[in-house]
Amino acid sequence: MECVAIIPARGGSKRIPRKNIVPLAGKPLLAWTIEAALDAWAIDHVFVSTEDEEIARVARQYGAEAIPRPADLAQDTTSTEPVLLHALDWLWRVCGMSPDAVSLLQCTSPLRGTDIIERAVETLQDTGCDAVVGVHPVIDYFFCGEVHDGRFVTGYDPHNRPRTQEIAPRYRENGSIYVTRTDHLRRTGCRMGGDMRAVMMSPVEGLDIDDLSDLAVARAHLEGPAVSAAAPVGPAMTLHHGLRY
């Protein structure tokens, strides 16, 4: 099964200007995902879809190929699927490539390691499913409620609050990785759905850098002692470049 990685990286980030190439632990943010994908045995080719020439240069510098994205597919309101479909059309038109599957890797998840990518693609191949999505466990959903006129209305019985270790976890789509069969993506126009499986991650590995506080967390894990001190949520997983949580 041929699987290509598509990394969307537009230049118009708002909360963190030029976010996709902001420095992180000695290299641009984008580079962490490119290197993880290049190291994955399950990925045949790595492409970065961008409308920005500087980002394209960074992509090439770290070993990826750049797909020139039209400006109308790099707006704040642009959804992901048209970007993927444009990339697939470009690969066929320019490279004569028609991969069996595409792995969407958001470059804002620098702690998602090579092993996650390999397990996700392997799951798609071994199960014959339509799509695989990266998820991590959450329990804070249990303690959610609503606020009406300043009053906190719980969605649970305050007199029978369980300990956190007694709560069955639910799983959150973290946005870091999707692997989808090309025919399913073209047929449905969606990277999810159908027979959809999960690749399990920790909350650390599923971190999505959306603002400066997220960037600070990523820097702490990649540059500081937090990596060795952090406790695993589930079975230990090795991050890219040997880091562990």
C-alpha positions as semicolon CSV with decimal commas, in nm:
position;residue;x (nm);y (nm);z (nm)
1;M;0,000;0,000;0,000
2;E;0,143;0,336;-0,103
3;C;0,081;0,611;0,152
4;V;0,192;0,973;0,121
5;A;0,206;1,230;0,400
6;I;0,044;1,567;0,336
7;I;0,138;1,844;0,580
8;P;-0,076;2,159;0,541
9;A;0,121;2,473;0,636
10;R;-0,021;2,808;0,530
11;G;0,147;3,136;0,603
12;G;-0,142;3,333;0,749
13;S;-0,152;3,221;1,112
14;K;-0,323;3,477;1,336
15;R;-0,270;3,387;1,706
16;I;0,100;3,320;1,650
17;P;0,224;3,503;1,339
18;R;0,421;3,269;1,108
19;K;0,335;2,991;1,352
20;N;0,420;2,702;1,122
21;I;0,786;2,801;1,106
22;V;0,824;2,955;1,452
23;P;1,149;2,835;1,618
24;L;1,104;2,537;1,850
25;A;1,396;2,359;2,016
26;G;1,644;2,468;1,752
27;K;1,440;2,416;1,437
28;P;1,120;2,546;1,274
29;L;0,796;2,397;1,405
30;L;0,725;2,246;1,063
31;A;1,053;2,054;1,069
32;W;0,947;1,831;1,360
33;T;0,661;1,681;1,161
34;I;0,860;1,654;0,837
35;E;1,137;1,461;1,013
36;A;0,893;1,231;1,193
37;A;0,722;1,149;0,862
38;L;1,051;1,095;0,677
39;D;1,162;0,851;0,949
40;A;0,839;0,646;0,924
41;W;0,876;0,325;0,724
42;A;0,504;0,340;0,639
43;I;0,529;0,674;0,454
44;D;0,650;0,666;0,093
45;H;0,669;1,040;0,022
46;V;0,633;1,358;0,229
47;F;0,473;1,674;0,091
48;V;0,398;2,014;0,239
49;S;0,100;2,202;0,095
50;T;0,152;2,578;0,119
51;E;0,087;2,907;-0,056
52;D;0,388;3,064;0,116
53;E;0,731;3,060;-0,051
54;E;0,926;3,088;0,274
55;I;0,743;2,788;0,416
56;A;0,808;2,600;0,090
57;R;1,182;2,672;0,126
58;V;1,181;2,543;0,484
59;A;0,995;2,229;0,371
60;R;1,258;2,157;0,105
61;Q;1,542;2,233;0,347
62;Y;1,420;1,957;0,580
63;G;1,361;1,700;0,306
64;A;0,996;1,738;0,201
65;E;0,856;1,835;-0,138
66;A;0,639;2,146;-0,160
67;I;0,298;2,148;-0,326
68;P;0,203;2,503;-0,438
69;R;-0,138;2,574;-0,290
70;P;-0,361;2,842;-0,449
71;A;-0,434;3,143;-0,228
72;D;-0,808;3,070;-0,224
73;L;-0,731;2,743;-0,043
74;A;-0,525;2,919;0,225
75;Q;-0,791;3,135;0,388
76;D;-0,900;3,138;0,753
77;T;-1,224;2,967;0,651
78;T;-1,069;2,701;0,426
79;S;-1,147;2,349;0,543
80;T;-0,894;2,069;0,528
81;E;-1,052;1,834;0,275
82;P;-1,027;2,070;-0,027
83;V;-0,657;2,111;0,055
84;L;-0,607;1,734;0,057
85;L;-0,799;1,686;-0,266
86;H;-0,601;1,964;-0,434
87;A;-0,279;1,794;-0,322
88;L;-0,391;1,457;-0,461
89;D;-0,489;1,615;-0,792
90;W;-0,150;1,791;-0,808
91;L;0,034;1,465;-0,736
92;W;-0,146;1,292;-1,022
93;R;-0,109;1,582;-1,266
94;V;0,255;1,670;-1,191
95;C;0,406;1,347;-1,057
96;G;0,181;1,077;-1,203
97;M;0,120;0,953;-0,848
98;S;-0,205;0,798;-0,727
99;P;-0,141;0,678;-0,369
100;D;-0,369;0,427;-0,199
101;A;-0,383;0,636;0,120
102;V;-0,298;0,979;0,250
103;S;-0,174;1,064;0,598
104;L;-0,274;1,414;0,705
105;L;-0,018;1,542;0,957
106;Q;-0,078;1,877;1,124
107;C;0,258;2,045;1,180
108;T;0,119;2,204;1,499
109;S;0,159;1,865;1,672
110;P;0,539;1,839;1,709
111;L;0,525;1,573;1,985
112;R;0,349;1,320;1,765
113;G;0,634;1,082;1,693
114;T;0,730;0,849;1,412
115;D;0,587;0,549;1,597
116;I;0,239;0,707;1,600
117;I;0,252;0,757;1,224
118;E;0,364;0,400;1,167
119;R;0,094;0,254;1,393
120;A;-0,179;0,459;1,224
121;V;-0,082;0,351;0,872
122;E;-0,035;-0,009;0,987
123;T;-0,386;-0,005;1,138
124;L;-0,534;0,110;0,808
125;Q;-0,346;-0,156;0,617
126;D;-0,406;-0,446;0,855
127;T;-0,776;-0,385;0,923
128;G;-0,884;-0,275;0,576
129;C;-1,072;0,017;0,736
130;D;-1,151;0,348;0,563
131;A;-0,984;0,589;0,805
132;V;-0,771;0,610;1,119
133;V;-0,776;0,904;1,359
134;G;-0,541;0,999;1,642
135;V;-0,712;1,016;1,984
136;H;-0,612;1,053;2,347
137;P;-0,809;0,979;2,667
138;V;-0,990;1,251;2,863
139;I;-1,190;1,243;3,186
140;D;-1,254;1,614;3,252
141;Y;-1,572;1,586;3,043
142;F;-1,736;1,420;3,346
143;F;-1,711;1,735;3,557
144;C;-1,862;1,967;3,296
145;G;-2,184;2,161;3,343
146;E;-2,354;2,484;3,243
147;V;-2,365;2,830;3,399
148;H;-2,704;3,003;3,418
149;D;-2,724;3,350;3,579
150;G;-2,399;3,279;3,762
151;R;-2,515;2,941;3,892
152;F;-2,313;2,633;3,805
153;V;-2,552;2,357;3,698
154;T;-2,367;2,028;3,703
155;G;-2,417;1,742;3,463
156;Y;-2,349;1,497;3,745
157;D;-2,459;1,431;4,103
158;P;-2,235;1,643;4,332
159;H;-2,309;1,404;4,621
160;N;-2,175;1,107;4,428
161;R;-1,864;1,238;4,260
162;P;-1,630;0,948;4,174
163;R;-1,255;0,961;4,205
164;T;-1,090;1,041;3,873
165;Q;-0,937;0,693;3,852
166;E;-1,288;0,545;3,869
167;I;-1,414;0,738;3,565
168;A;-1,420;0,549;3,236
169;P;-1,222;0,764;2,991
170;R;-1,364;0,899;2,673
171;Y;-1,139;0,970;2,377
172;R;-1,077;1,303;2,208
173;E;-0,990;1,349;1,842
174;N;-0,675;1,557;1,881
175;G;-0,619;1,658;1,519
176;S;-0,256;1,550;1,500
177;I;-0,293;1,263;1,251
178;Y;-0,548;1,116;1,012
179;V;-0,486;0,836;0,765
180;T;-0,750;0,792;0,498
181;R;-0,789;0,570;0,195
182;T;-0,781;0,787;-0,114
183;D;-1,092;0,633;-0,267
184;H;-1,288;0,701;0,055
185;L;-1,169;1,062;0,063
186;R;-1,265;1,120;-0,300
187;R;-1,598;0,941;-0,267
188;T;-1,715;1,110;0,052
189;G;-1,519;1,436;0,055
190;C;-1,428;1,360;0,418
191;R;-1,108;1,234;0,580
192;M;-1,313;1,059;0,851
193;G;-1,617;0,834;0,860
194;G;-1,693;0,488;0,725
195;D;-1,512;0,211;0,907
196;M;-1,300;0,437;1,128
197;R;-1,039;0,314;1,374
198;A;-0,832;0,490;1,642
199;V;-0,463;0,515;1,709
200;M;-0,410;0,575;2,080
201;M;-0,186;0,858;2,196
202;S;-0,110;1,034;2,521
203;P;-0,231;1,393;2,579
204;V;0,132;1,505;2,548
205;E;0,172;1,340;2,209
206;G;-0,162;1,485;2,099
207;L;-0,070;1,843;2,191
208;D;-0,192;2,091;1,927
209;I;-0,017;2,428;1,928
210;D;-0,292;2,686;1,896
211;D;-0,161;2,975;2,106
212;L;0,146;3,089;2,300
213;S;0,063;2,878;2,605
214;D;0,060;2,563;2,391
215;L;0,392;2,667;2,238
216;A;0,536;2,707;2,589
217;V;0,424;2,353;2,679
218;A;0,587;2,212;2,365
219;R;0,910;2,397;2,444
220;A;0,907;2,261;2,799
221;H;0,880;1,905;2,671
222;L;1,139;1,944;2,396
223;E;1,389;2,168;2,573
224;G;1,346;2,119;2,947
225;P;1,345;1,855;3,223
226;A;0,968;1,803;3,198
227;V;1,019;1,516;2,954
228;S;1,192;1,293;3,204
229;A;0,967;1,399;3,492
230;A;0,628;1,362;3,323
231;A;0,428;1,052;3,409
232;P;0,263;0,845;3,134
233;V;-0,115;0,831;3,104
234;G;-0,115;0,488;2,944
235;P;0,149;0,247;2,817
236;A;0,480;0,425;2,767
237;M;0,535;0,553;2,416
238;T;0,859;0,679;2,265
239;L;0,845;1,022;2,106
240;H;1,045;1,128;1,801
241;H;1,419;1,160;1,866
242;G;1,393;0,926;2,166
243;L;1,201;1,159;2,398
244;R;0,961;1,000;2,645
245;Y;0,677;1,134;2,853
